[in-house]
């Protein structure tokens, strides 16, 4: 199993705080004879006004989250690696679990310094790339980009 990014547990807590249940840590994909590991698998269950779970088949949203801290010497190299992993996981999920969406979880610092630049906006808009931006200091989700 691959090593975790140093922000793994903070991102996990932020996702839980945002109303998600972590179902897998890591989320394992088996394809052919290969096994790949996405950092987290999660599910959001909508509740009605009495707090009871409703419409599980219709209302459940499932996600997989790849966490990247972008701590390499080159932001572009980190971006290339993140895009490569994200794209591969996206392709595999479309084959084996098409109702699960993949997200890339990053810090608000990474978003402000890479993804708000023209190259980051190009990646978000043209791939398209789904992001979860996490404020590390508050341990909460700052932004979902669908």
MARMAR-606007 format. One record per residue: residue number from 1; x negated, y, z of N, C-alpha, C, O, CB in turn. Coordinates in Angstrom, 1 decimal, always signed. Glycine has a CB too. Example, Ala and Ser with C-alpha at 12.3 -4.5 7.8 and 13.67 -1.06 7.14 Angstrom:
2
1, -13.2, -5.7, +7.8, -12.3, -4.5, +7.8, -13.2, -3.3, +7.8, -14.2, -3.3, +8.5, -11.3, -4.5, +9.0 .
2, -12.8, -2.2, +7.1, -13.7, -1.1, +7.1, -12.9, +0.0, +7.9, -13.4, +1.1, +8.0, -14.1, -0.6, +5.7 .
***
This chain:
146
1, -0.8, -1.2, +0.0, +0.0, +0.0, +0.0, -0.9, +1.2, +0.0, -1.9, +1.3, +0.7, +1.0, +0.0, +1.2 .
2, -0.5, +2.2, -0.8, -1.4, +3.4, -0.9, -1.3, +4.3, +0.4, -0.4, +4.2, +1.2, -1.0, +4.3, -2.1 .
3, -2.3, +5.1, +0.6, -2.3, +6.0, +1.8, -1.3, +7.1, +1.6, -0.9, +7.5, +0.5, -3.8, +6.6, +2.0 .
4, -0.9, +7.6, +2.8, +0.1, +8.6, +2.8, -0.5, +10.0, +2.7, -1.6, +10.2, +3.2, +1.0, +8.5, +4.0 .
5, +0.2, +10.9, +2.2, -0.2, +12.3, +2.2, -0.1, +12.8, +3.7, +0.7, +12.3, +4.4, +0.6, +13.2, +1.2 .
6, -0.9, +13.8, +4.1, -0.9, +14.2, +5.5, +0.4, +14.9, +5.9, +0.7, +15.0, +7.1, -2.1, +15.1, +5.7 .
7, +1.2, +15.3, +4.9, +2.4, +16.0, +5.2, +3.6, +15.0, +5.2, +4.7, +15.4, +5.4, +2.7, +17.1, +4.2 .
8, +3.3, +13.7, +5.1, +4.4, +12.7, +4.9, +5.4, +12.8, +6.1, +6.6, +12.9, +5.8, +3.7, +11.3, +4.9 .
9, +5.0, +12.7, +7.3, +5.9, +12.7, +8.4, +6.7, +14.0, +8.6, +7.9, +14.0, +9.0, +5.2, +12.4, +9.7 .
10, +6.1, +15.1, +8.2, +6.8, +16.4, +8.3, +7.9, +16.5, +7.2, +9.0, +16.9, +7.5, +5.8, +17.6, +8.1 .
11, +7.6, +16.0, +6.0, +8.6, +16.0, +5.0, +9.7, +15.0, +5.3, +10.9, +15.4, +5.1, +7.9, +15.6, +3.6 .
12, +9.3, +13.9, +5.9, +10.4, +12.9, +6.3, +11.3, +13.6, +7.3, +12.5, +13.4, +7.2, +9.7, +11.7, +6.9 .
13, +10.8, +14.2, +8.3, +11.6, +14.9, +9.3, +12.5, +16.0, +8.7, +13.6, +16.2, +9.1, +10.7, +15.5, +10.5 .
14, +11.9, +16.7, +7.8, +12.7, +17.8, +7.1, +13.9, +17.2, +6.3, +15.0, +17.8, +6.3, +11.8, +18.6, +6.2 .
15, +13.7, +16.1, +5.7, +14.7, +15.4, +4.9, +15.8, +14.9, +5.8, +17.0, +15.1, +5.5, +14.1, +14.3, +4.1 .
16, +15.4, +14.3, +7.0, +16.4, +13.9, +7.9, +17.2, +15.0, +8.5, +18.4, +15.0, +8.6, +15.7, +13.1, +9.1 .
17, +16.5, +16.1, +8.8, +17.1, +17.3, +9.4, +18.1, +17.9, +8.4, +19.1, +18.6, +8.7, +16.0, +18.4, +9.7 .
18, +17.9, +17.7, +7.1, +18.7, +18.2, +6.0, +19.9, +17.3, +5.7, +20.7, +17.6, +4.8, +17.9, +18.4, +4.7 .
19, +20.1, +16.3, +6.5, +21.3, +15.4, +6.4, +21.1, +14.1, +5.7, +22.1, +13.5, +5.3, +22.4, +16.2, +5.8 .
20, +19.9, +13.7, +5.5, +19.7, +12.5, +4.7, +19.3, +11.4, +5.7, +18.7, +11.6, +6.7, +18.6, +12.7, +3.7 .
21, +19.6, +10.1, +5.3, +19.2, +8.9, +6.0, +18.0, +8.3, +5.2, +18.2, +8.1, +4.1, +20.4, +7.9, +6.2 .
22, +16.9, +8.1, +5.9, +15.8, +7.5, +5.2, +16.0, +6.0, +5.3, +16.2, +5.4, +6.3, +14.4, +7.9, +6.0 .
23, +16.1, +5.4, +4.1, +16.4, +4.0, +4.0, +15.2, +3.2, +3.7, +15.1, +2.0, +4.0, +17.4, +3.8, +2.8 .
24, +14.1, +3.8, +3.2, +12.9, +3.1, +2.8, +11.7, +4.0, +3.1, +11.7, +5.1, +2.7, +12.9, +2.6, +1.4 .
25, +10.7, +3.4, +3.7, +9.4, +4.2, +3.9, +8.2, +3.2, +3.9, +7.8, +2.7, +4.9, +9.5, +4.9, +5.3 .
26, +7.8, +2.9, +2.7, +8.0, +3.5, +1.4, +9.1, +2.7, +0.7, +9.6, +1.7, +1.1, +6.7, +3.4, +0.5 .
27, +9.6, +3.3, -0.4, +10.6, +2.7, -1.3, +9.8, +1.9, -2.4, +9.0, +2.5, -3.1, +11.5, +3.8, -2.0 .
28, +10.0, +0.6, -2.4, +9.2, -0.2, -3.3, +10.0, -0.5, -4.6, +11.2, -0.8, -4.6, +8.9, -1.6, -2.6 .
29, +9.3, -0.4, -5.7, +9.8, -0.7, -7.0, +9.0, -1.9, -7.5, +7.8, -2.0, -7.5, +9.7, +0.5, -8.0 .
30, +9.8, -2.9, -7.9, +9.2, -4.1, -8.5, +9.6, -4.1, -10.0, +10.8, -4.1, -10.3, +9.7, -5.5, -7.8 .
31, +8.6, -4.2, -10.8, +8.9, -4.2, -12.2, +7.9, -5.2, -12.9, +6.7, -5.0, -12.9, +8.7, -2.7, -12.9 .
32, +8.4, -6.2, -13.5, +7.6, -7.2, -14.0, +6.8, -7.9, -12.9, +7.4, -8.3, -11.9, +6.6, -6.7, -15.1 .
33, +5.5, -7.9, -13.0, +4.7, -8.4, -11.9, +4.0, -7.3, -11.0, +3.2, -7.6, -10.2, +3.6, -9.4, -12.4 .
34, +4.5, -6.1, -11.3, +3.9, -4.9, -10.6, +4.8, -4.4, -9.5, +6.0, -4.5, -9.6, +3.6, -3.8, -11.6 .
35, +4.1, -3.9, -8.4, +4.8, -3.3, -7.4, +4.3, -1.9, -7.2, +3.1, -1.6, -7.1, +4.7, -4.1, -6.0 .
36, +5.2, -0.9, -7.2, +4.8, +0.5, -7.0, +5.5, +1.0, -5.8, +6.6, +0.5, -5.4, +5.2, +1.4, -8.3 .
37, +5.0, +2.0, -5.2, +5.5, +2.5, -3.9, +5.7, +4.0, -4.0, +4.8, +4.8, -4.1, +4.5, +2.2, -2.7 .
38, +7.0, +4.4, -3.9, +7.4, +5.8, -3.8, +7.4, +6.1, -2.3, +7.9, +5.3, -1.6, +8.8, +6.1, -4.6 .
39, +7.0, +7.3, -1.9, +6.9, +7.6, -0.5, +8.1, +7.3, +0.3, +8.0, +6.7, +1.4, +6.4, +9.0, -0.3 .
40, +9.3, +7.8, -0.1, +10.5, +7.6, +0.7, +11.7, +7.3, -0.2, +11.7, +7.7, -1.4, +10.8, +8.9, +1.5 .
41, +12.6, +6.6, +0.4, +13.9, +6.4, -0.2, +14.9, +6.9, +0.7, +14.8, +6.7, +1.9, +14.2, +4.8, -0.6 .
42, +15.9, +7.6, +0.2, +16.9, +8.2, +1.1, +18.3, +8.1, +0.5, +18.5, +7.9, -0.7, +16.6, +9.6, +1.4 .
43, +19.3, +8.3, +1.4, +20.7, +8.3, +1.0, +21.4, +9.3, +1.8, +21.2, +9.5, +3.0, +21.3, +6.9, +1.2 .
44, +22.3, +10.0, +1.1, +23.1, +11.0, +1.8, +24.6, +10.5, +1.8, +25.1, +10.2, +0.7, +23.0, +12.4, +1.2 .
45, +25.2, +10.4, +2.9, +26.6, +10.0, +3.0, +27.4, +11.2, +3.4, +27.2, +11.7, +4.5, +26.7, +8.8, +4.0 .
46, +28.4, +11.5, +2.5, +29.2, +12.6, +2.9, +30.2, +12.2, +3.9, +30.7, +11.1, +3.9, +30.0, +13.2, +1.6 .
47, +30.6, +13.1, +4.8, +31.5, +12.8, +5.9, +32.8, +13.7, +5.7, +32.7, +14.8, +5.1, +30.9, +13.1, +7.2 .
48, +33.9, +13.2, +6.1, +35.1, +14.0, +6.1, +35.2, +14.8, +7.4, +34.3, +14.8, +8.2, +36.4, +13.1, +5.9 .
49, +36.3, +15.6, +7.5, +36.3, +16.5, +8.6, +36.4, +15.8, +10.0, +36.0, +16.5, +11.0, +37.6, +17.4, +8.5 .
50, +36.8, +14.6, +10.1, +36.8, +13.9, +11.3, +35.4, +13.2, +11.6, +35.3, +12.5, +12.6, +37.9, +12.8, +11.4 .
51, +34.5, +13.3, +10.7, +33.2, +12.7, +10.9, +33.1, +11.3, +10.5, +32.1, +10.6, +10.8, +32.8, +12.9, +12.3 .
52, +34.1, +10.8, +9.8, +34.1, +9.4, +9.4, +33.5, +9.3, +8.0, +33.6, +10.2, +7.2, +35.5, +8.7, +9.4 .
53, +32.8, +8.2, +7.7, +32.2, +8.0, +6.3, +33.4, +7.7, +5.3, +34.2, +6.9, +5.6, +31.2, +6.9, +6.3 .
54, +33.3, +8.3, +4.2, +34.3, +8.1, +3.2, +33.7, +7.8, +1.8, +32.6, +8.1, +1.5, +35.2, +9.3, +3.0 .
55, +34.4, +7.1, +1.0, +34.1, +6.8, -0.4, +32.7, +6.4, -0.6, +32.0, +7.1, -1.4, +34.4, +8.0, -1.2 .
56, +32.2, +5.4, +0.0, +30.8, +5.0, -0.1, +30.3, +4.9, -1.5, +29.2, +5.4, -1.8, +30.5, +3.8, +0.7 .
57, +31.1, +4.2, -2.3, +30.6, +4.0, -3.7, +30.6, +5.3, -4.5, +29.8, +5.4, -5.4, +31.5, +2.9, -4.4 .
58, +31.5, +6.2, -4.2, +31.7, +7.4, -5.0, +30.9, +8.5, -4.4, +30.3, +9.4, -5.2, +33.1, +7.8, -5.0 .
59, +30.7, +8.6, -3.1, +30.2, +9.8, -2.5, +28.7, +9.7, -2.1, +28.0, +10.7, -1.9, +30.9, +10.1, -1.2 .
60, +28.2, +8.5, -2.1, +26.7, +8.3, -1.7, +25.8, +8.8, -2.8, +26.0, +8.6, -4.0, +26.4, +6.8, -1.4 .
61, +24.8, +9.6, -2.4, +23.8, +10.0, -3.3, +22.5, +9.3, -2.8, +22.1, +9.4, -1.6, +23.6, +11.6, -3.3 .
62, +21.8, +8.8, -3.7, +20.5, +8.1, -3.4, +19.4, +8.8, -4.1, +19.5, +9.2, -5.3, +20.6, +6.6, -3.9 .
63, +18.3, +8.9, -3.4, +17.1, +9.6, -3.9, +15.9, +8.8, -3.6, +15.8, +8.0, -2.6, +17.0, +11.1, -3.4 .
64, +14.8, +9.0, -4.3, +13.5, +8.6, -4.0, +12.6, +9.8, -4.0, +12.8, +10.8, -4.8, +12.9, +7.5, -5.1 .
65, +11.7, +9.9, -3.1, +10.9, +11.1, -2.9, +9.4, +10.8, -2.9, +8.9, +10.0, -2.1, +11.3, +11.8, -1.6 .
66, +8.7, +11.4, -3.9, +7.3, +11.3, -3.9, +6.7, +12.6, -3.3, +7.1, +13.7, -3.7, +6.7, +11.1, -5.4 .
67, +5.9, +12.4, -2.3, +5.3, +13.5, -1.5, +3.9, +13.9, -2.0, +3.1, +13.0, -2.1, +5.3, +13.2, +0.0 .
68, +3.7, +15.1, -2.3, +2.3, +15.6, -2.7, +1.9, +16.8, -2.0, +2.7, +17.8, -1.9, +2.3, +15.8, -4.3 .
69, +0.7, +16.8, -1.4, +0.3, +17.9, -0.6, -0.7, +18.9, -1.4, -1.0, +20.0, -0.9, -0.5, +17.5, +0.6 .
70, -1.1, +18.5, -2.6, -1.9, +19.3, -3.5, -3.1, +19.9, -2.8, -3.4, +21.1, -2.7, -1.1, +20.5, -4.0 .
71, -3.9, +19.0, -2.2, -5.1, +19.4, -1.4, -6.4, +19.1, -2.2, -7.5, +19.1, -1.5, -5.1, +18.6, -0.1 .
72, -6.3, +18.8, -3.4, -7.5, +18.6, -4.2, -8.2, +19.9, -4.5, -7.7, +21.0, -4.3, -7.3, +17.8, -5.5 .
73, -9.4, +19.8, -5.1, -10.2, +21.0, -5.4, -9.5, +21.8, -6.6, -9.7, +23.0, -6.7, -11.6, +20.7, -5.7 .
74, -8.8, +21.1, -7.4, -8.2, +21.7, -8.6, -6.7, +21.5, -8.5, -6.2, +20.4, -8.5, -8.8, +21.1, -9.9 .
75, -6.0, +22.6, -8.5, -4.5, +22.6, -8.5, -4.0, +21.9, -9.8, -3.0, +21.2, -9.7, -3.9, +24.0, -8.4 .
76, -4.7, +22.2, -10.9, -4.2, +21.6, -12.2, -4.4, +20.1, -12.2, -3.5, +19.4, -12.7, -5.0, +22.2, -13.3 .
77, -5.5, +19.6, -11.6, -5.7, +18.1, -11.5, -4.6, +17.5, -10.6, -4.0, +16.5, -10.9, -7.1, +17.8, -10.9 .
78, -4.3, +18.2, -9.5, -3.2, +17.7, -8.6, -1.9, +17.7, -9.3, -1.1, +16.8, -9.2, -3.2, +18.5, -7.3 .
79, -1.6, +18.7, -10.1, -0.4, +18.8, -10.9, -0.3, +17.7, -11.9, +0.7, +17.1, -12.0, -0.3, +20.2, -11.6 .
80, -1.4, +17.5, -12.6, -1.4, +16.4, -13.6, -1.1, +15.0, -12.9, -0.3, +14.3, -13.5, -2.8, +16.3, -14.3 .
81, -1.7, +14.8, -11.8, -1.5, +13.5, -11.1, -0.1, +13.4, -10.6, +0.6, +12.4, -10.8, -2.5, +13.4, -9.9 .
82, +0.5, +14.5, -10.1, +1.8, +14.5, -9.6, +2.8, +14.2, -10.7, +3.8, +13.5, -10.6, +2.2, +15.8, -8.8 .
83, +2.6, +14.9, -11.8, +3.5, +14.8, -13.0, +3.5, +13.3, -13.5, +4.5, +12.8, -13.9, +3.1, +15.8, -14.1 .
84, +2.3, +12.8, -13.6, +2.1, +11.4, -14.1, +2.9, +10.4, -13.2, +3.6, +9.6, -13.7, +0.6, +11.0, -14.1 .
85, +2.7, +10.5, -11.9, +3.4, +9.6, -11.0, +4.9, +9.8, -11.1, +5.7, +8.9, -11.2, +2.9, +9.8, -9.5 .
86, +5.3, +11.1, -11.0, +6.7, +11.4, -11.1, +7.4, +10.8, -12.4, +8.5, +10.2, -12.3, +6.9, +12.9, -11.1 .
87, +6.7, +11.0, -13.5, +7.3, +10.5, -14.8, +7.4, +9.0, -14.8, +8.4, +8.5, -15.3, +6.4, +11.0, -15.9 .
88, +6.3, +8.3, -14.3, +6.4, +6.9, -14.3, +7.5, +6.4, -13.4, +8.2, +5.5, -13.8, +5.0, +6.3, -13.8 .
89, +7.6, +6.9, -12.2, +8.7, +6.5, -11.3, +10.1, +6.8, -11.9, +11.0, +6.1, -11.7, +8.5, +7.3, -9.9 .
90, +10.2, +8.0, -12.5, +11.4, +8.3, -13.2, +11.8, +7.3, -14.2, +13.0, +6.9, -14.3, +11.3, +9.7, -13.8 .
91, +10.9, +6.9, -15.1, +11.2, +5.9, -16.1, +11.6, +4.6, -15.4, +12.6, +3.9, -15.9, +9.9, +5.7, -17.0 .
92, +10.9, +4.1, -14.4, +11.2, +2.9, -13.8, +12.6, +2.9, -13.1, +13.3, +1.9, -13.2, +10.1, +2.5, -12.7 .
93, +12.9, +4.0, -12.4, +14.2, +4.1, -11.7, +15.3, +4.1, -12.7, +16.4, +3.5, -12.5, +14.2, +5.4, -10.9 .
94, +15.1, +4.7, -13.9, +16.2, +4.7, -14.9, +16.5, +3.2, -15.4, +17.6, +2.9, -15.8, +15.8, +5.5, -16.1 .
95, +15.5, +2.4, -15.3, +15.6, +1.0, -15.7, +16.2, +0.1, -14.6, +17.1, -0.7, -14.9, +14.3, +0.4, -16.1 .
96, +15.8, +0.3, -13.4, +16.2, -0.6, -12.3, +17.2, -0.1, -11.4, +18.0, -0.9, -10.8, +15.0, -1.0, -11.5 .
97, +17.3, +1.2, -11.2, +18.3, +1.8, -10.3, +18.7, +3.2, -10.8, +18.3, +4.2, -10.3, +17.8, +1.9, -8.9 .
98, +19.5, +3.3, -11.9, +19.8, +4.6, -12.6, +20.5, +5.6, -11.7, +20.6, +6.7, -12.1, +20.5, +4.3, -13.8 .
99, +21.2, +5.1, -10.7, +21.9, +6.1, -9.8, +21.0, +6.7, -8.7, +21.5, +7.5, -7.9, +23.1, +5.4, -9.2 .
100, +19.8, +6.4, -8.7, +18.8, +7.0, -7.8, +18.0, +8.0, -8.5, +17.3, +7.7, -9.5, +17.9, +5.9, -7.1 .
101, +18.0, +9.2, -8.0, +17.2, +10.3, -8.5, +15.9, +10.5, -7.8, +15.7, +10.3, -6.6, +18.0, +11.7, -8.5 .
102, +14.8, +10.8, -8.6, +13.5, +11.0, -8.1, +13.3, +12.5, -7.9, +13.6, +13.3, -8.7, +12.4, +10.4, -9.0 .
103, +12.6, +12.8, -6.7, +12.3, +14.2, -6.4, +10.8, +14.2, -6.0, +10.3, +13.2, -5.5, +13.1, +14.8, -5.3 .
104, +10.1, +15.3, -6.3, +8.8, +15.6, -5.9, +8.9, +16.5, -4.7, +9.4, +17.6, -4.8, +7.9, +16.1, -7.0 .
105, +8.4, +16.1, -3.5, +8.4, +17.0, -2.4, +7.1, +17.7, -2.2, +6.0, +17.0, -2.2, +8.7, +16.1, -1.1 .
106, +7.1, +19.0, -2.1, +5.9, +19.8, -2.0, +6.1, +20.8, -0.9, +7.3, +21.0, -0.4, +5.6, +20.5, -3.3 .
107, +5.1, +21.5, -0.5, +5.2, +22.5, +0.5, +5.6, +23.8, -0.1, +5.5, +24.0, -1.3, +3.8, +22.7, +1.3 .
108, +6.1, +24.7, +0.7, +6.4, +26.1, +0.2, +5.2, +26.8, -0.3, +5.3, +27.6, -1.2, +7.1, +26.9, +1.3 .
109, +4.0, +26.5, +0.3, +2.8, +27.1, -0.1, +2.5, +26.6, -1.6, +2.1, +27.4, -2.4, +1.6, +26.7, +0.8 .
110, +2.6, +25.3, -1.8, +2.3, +24.8, -3.1, +3.3, +25.4, -4.2, +2.9, +25.7, -5.3, +2.4, +23.3, -3.1 .
111, +4.6, +25.5, -3.8, +5.6, +26.1, -4.7, +5.2, +27.5, -5.0, +5.2, +27.9, -6.2, +7.0, +26.0, -4.0 .
112, +4.9, +28.3, -4.0, +4.5, +29.7, -4.2, +3.3, +29.9, -5.1, +3.1, +30.8, -5.8, +4.4, +30.4, -2.9 .
113, +2.3, +29.0, -4.9, +1.0, +29.1, -5.6, +0.8, +28.4, -6.9, -0.1, +28.6, -7.7, -0.1, +28.7, -4.7 .
114, +1.7, +27.4, -7.2, +1.6, +26.7, -8.4, +2.9, +26.7, -9.2, +2.9, +27.1, -10.4, +1.2, +25.2, -8.2 .
115, +4.0, +26.3, -8.6, +5.2, +26.1, -9.3, +6.0, +27.4, -9.6, +6.9, +27.4, -10.4, +6.1, +25.2, -8.5 .
116, +5.6, +28.5, -9.0, +6.3, +29.8, -9.3, +5.5, +30.5, -10.4, +6.0, +31.5, -11.0, +6.3, +30.7, -8.1 .
117, +4.3, +29.9, -10.8, +3.5, +30.5, -11.9, +4.1, +29.9, -13.2, +4.9, +29.0, -13.2, +2.0, +30.0, -11.8 .
118, +3.8, +30.6, -14.3, +4.3, +30.1, -15.6, +4.1, +28.6, -15.9, +5.0, +28.0, -16.5, +3.7, +30.9, -16.8 .
119, +2.9, +28.1, -15.6, +2.7, +26.6, -15.8, +3.6, +25.8, -15.0, +4.1, +24.7, -15.5, +1.2, +26.3, -15.6 .
120, +3.9, +26.1, -13.8, +4.8, +25.4, -12.9, +6.2, +25.5, -13.4, +6.9, +24.5, -13.3, +4.7, +25.9, -11.5 .
121, +6.6, +26.7, -13.8, +8.0, +26.9, -14.3, +8.2, +26.1, -15.6, +9.3, +25.6, -15.8, +8.2, +28.4, -14.6 .
122, +7.2, +26.0, -16.4, +7.2, +25.2, -17.6, +7.5, +23.7, -17.3, +8.4, +23.1, -17.9, +5.9, +25.3, -18.5 .
123, +6.8, +23.2, -16.3, +6.9, +21.8, -15.9, +8.3, +21.6, -15.3, +9.0, +20.6, -15.7, +5.9, +21.4, -14.8 .
124, +8.8, +22.5, -14.5, +10.1, +22.3, -13.9, +11.2, +22.3, -14.9, +12.1, +21.5, -14.9, +10.4, +23.5, -12.8 .
125, +11.1, +23.3, -15.9, +12.2, +23.4, -16.8, +12.1, +22.5, -18.0, +13.2, +22.1, -18.6, +12.1, +24.8, -17.4 .
126, +11.0, +22.1, -18.4, +10.9, +21.2, -19.7, +10.8, +19.7, -19.4, +11.2, +19.0, -20.3, +9.6, +21.6, -20.4 .
127, +10.4, +19.3, -18.2, +10.4, +17.8, -18.0, +11.8, +17.2, -17.9, +12.0, +16.3, -18.7, +9.6, +17.5, -16.7 .
128, +12.7, +17.6, -17.2, +12.8, +18.5, -16.1, +12.3, +17.8, -14.8, +12.3, +16.6, -14.7, +14.2, +19.0, -15.9 .
129, +11.8, +18.6, -13.9, +11.2, +18.1, -12.6, +12.1, +18.5, -11.5, +12.5, +19.7, -11.4, +9.8, +18.7, -12.4 .
130, +12.5, +17.6, -10.7, +13.3, +17.9, -9.5, +12.4, +18.0, -8.3, +11.5, +17.2, -8.1, +14.4, +16.8, -9.3 .
131, +12.6, +19.1, -7.6, +11.7, +19.4, -6.4, +12.4, +19.5, -5.1, +13.6, +20.0, -5.1, +10.9, +20.7, -6.7 .
132, +11.8, +19.2, -4.0, +12.2, +19.5, -2.7, +11.0, +20.3, -2.1, +9.9, +19.9, -2.0, +12.5, +18.2, -1.8 .
133, +11.3, +21.6, -1.8, +10.3, +22.5, -1.2, +10.5, +22.5, +0.3, +11.6, +22.9, +0.8, +10.4, +23.9, -1.8 .
134, +9.4, +22.2, +1.0, +9.5, +22.0, +2.5, +8.7, +23.1, +3.2, +7.5, +23.3, +2.8, +9.1, +20.6, +2.9 .
135, +9.3, +23.8, +4.1, +8.6, +24.7, +5.0, +8.0, +23.9, +6.1, +8.7, +23.4, +7.0, +9.5, +25.8, +5.6 .
136, +6.6, +23.7, +6.1, +6.0, +22.9, +7.1, +6.1, +23.4, +8.5, +6.3, +22.6, +9.5, +4.5, +22.7, +6.7 .
137, +6.0, +24.7, +8.7, +6.0, +25.3, +10.0, +7.4, +25.0, +10.7, +7.4, +24.8, +11.9, +5.8, +26.8, +9.9 .
138, +8.5, +25.1, +9.9, +9.8, +24.9, +10.5, +10.3, +23.5, +10.4, +11.3, +23.1, +10.9, +10.8, +25.8, +9.8 .
139, +9.5, +22.7, +9.7, +9.9, +21.3, +9.4, +11.3, +21.2, +8.8, +12.1, +20.4, +9.3, +9.8, +20.4, +10.7 .
140, +11.5, +22.0, +7.8, +12.8, +22.0, +7.2, +12.7, +22.2, +5.7, +11.8, +22.8, +5.2, +13.8, +23.0, +7.8 .
141, +13.8, +21.7, +5.0, +13.8, +21.9, +3.5, +14.2, +23.4, +3.3, +15.2, +23.9, +3.8, +14.9, +21.0, +2.9 .
142, +13.4, +24.0, +2.5, +13.6, +25.4, +2.1, +14.4, +25.5, +0.8, +15.2, +26.4, +0.7, +12.2, +26.2, +1.9 .
143, +14.2, +24.6, -0.1, +14.8, +24.7, -1.4, +14.9, +23.3, -2.1, +13.9, +22.6, -2.1, +14.0, +25.7, -2.3 .
144, +16.0, +23.1, -2.7, +16.2, +21.9, -3.6, +16.3, +22.5, -5.0, +17.1, +23.4, -5.3, +17.5, +21.1, -3.2 .
145, +15.5, +21.9, -5.9, +15.5, +22.3, -7.3, +15.9, +21.1, -8.1, +15.2, +20.1, -8.2, +14.2, +22.9, -7.9 .
146, +17.2, +21.2, -8.7, +17.7, +20.0, -9.4, +17.4, +20.1, -10.8, +17.8, +19.2, -11.6, +19.2, +19.9, -9.2 .
***
